[in-house]
Amino acid sequence: MTKALGLLQQAREHMLAMKTDKATEHLEKFESLVAAGEVSKEAASECAEVLRSIRMLAEAMRDGLSAAQRQLDEITALSRNLDTYDRQGQKVDCQVGKGRDQRF
């Protein structure tokens, strides 16, 4: 196994373990090897396959984070107004929290 391929495989393993900072370090080291021309043509096809796998993982992570953010936004919106009732059974509107400040 070449050094470049090893770096990519380690980066992939770190992504699977949700250690994105370590994965980024390995990808940057791989990038410097490519820039220096130290990746052989024989290793290039294997590296391309691992890079495709890393890209698919990154896209899945992005999609998962987006879905989680949407769910949190929905939960936050639903939890702002809780339907409560008084002793006579009349609905009392009770706002739990004020609106979240938007930065952008």
SULRAZI-V835172 format. One record per residue. N is the residue number from 1. RES is the residue in one letter. PSI is psi in whole degrees, 0 to 359 (none if undefined). OMEGA is omega in whole degrees, 0 to 359 (none if undefined). D_FIRST is the distance of its C-alpha to the first C-alpha in Angstrom with 2 decimals. Layout:
<<N,RES,PSI,OMEGA,D_FIRST> <N,RES,PSI,OMEGA,D_FIRST>>
//
This chain:
<<1,M,136,180,0.00> <2,T,164,180,3.77> <3,K,318,181,6.65> <4,A,314,180,8.31> <5,L,321,177,6.43> <6,G,319,178,6.56> <7,L,318,180,10.08> <8,L,318,180,11.01> <9,Q,322,177,10.29> <10,Q,320,178,12.25> <11,A,318,179,14.83> <12,R,316,179,15.32> <13,E,320,178,15.90> <14,H,323,177,18.31> <15,M,318,179,20.09> <16,L,329,179,20.64> <17,A,6,181,22.08> <18,M,31,176,24.24> <19,K,74,188,23.00> <20,T,331,179,23.14> <21,D,320,177,23.56> <22,K,319,179,20.25> <23,A,319,179,18.56> <24,T,319,178,20.39> <25,E,314,181,19.25> <26,H,323,178,15.53> <27,L,324,177,16.49> <28,E,322,176,18.60> <29,K,319,177,15.94> <30,F,317,180,13.78> <31,E,320,180,17.10> <32,S,327,175,17.77> <33,L,318,179,14.57> <34,V,316,180,15.69> <35,A,327,180,19.21> <36,A,357,179,18.39> <37,G,27,183,16.80> <38,E,8,178,13.49> <39,V,120,182,11.48> <40,S,159,179,11.41> <41,K,328,179,13.29> <42,E,321,181,10.80> <43,A,343,185,8.39> <44,A,319,181,11.74> <45,S,321,177,12.68> <46,E,319,178,9.81> <47,C,321,180,10.52> <48,A,321,179,14.14> <49,E,316,179,14.01> <50,V,323,177,12.77> <51,L,322,176,15.34> <52,R,318,178,17.95> <53,S,317,179,17.43> <54,I,319,179,17.84> <55,R,318,179,20.87> <56,M,320,177,22.39> <57,L,316,180,22.09> <58,A,319,178,23.72> <59,E,319,178,26.46> <60,A,320,177,27.14> <61,M,317,179,27.41> <62,R,314,180,29.78> <63,D,320,179,31.86> <64,G,319,178,32.12> <65,L,322,178,33.28> <66,S,318,179,35.80> <67,A,319,179,37.15> <68,A,320,179,37.51> <69,Q,318,178,39.35> <70,R,318,179,41.67> <71,Q,318,178,42.45> <72,L,320,178,43.20> <73,D,319,179,45.44> <74,E,316,178,47.26> <75,I,317,179,47.76> <76,T,316,180,49.05> <77,A,318,181,51.44> <78,L,329,184,52.74> <79,S,351,181,53.24> <80,R,324,180,55.39> <81,N,112,176,58.42> <82,L,136,176,59.14> <83,D,118,177,62.06> <84,T,159,183,64.41> <85,Y,145,177,67.93> <86,D,184,184,71.01> <87,R,336,180,73.40> <88,Q,359,179,75.34> <89,G,10,179,72.28> <90,Q,137,180,72.13> <91,K,131,179,68.76> <92,V,123,179,68.04> <93,D,121,183,65.50> <94,C,104,179,63.51> <95,Q,124,186,60.85> <96,V,311,183,58.24> <97,G,155,177,56.36> <98,K,164,181,56.84> <99,G,147,180,54.60> <100,R,135,178,51.24> <101,D,135,177,51.18> <102,Q,132,180,48.99> <103,R,329,186,47.24> <104,F,none,none,46.59>>
//
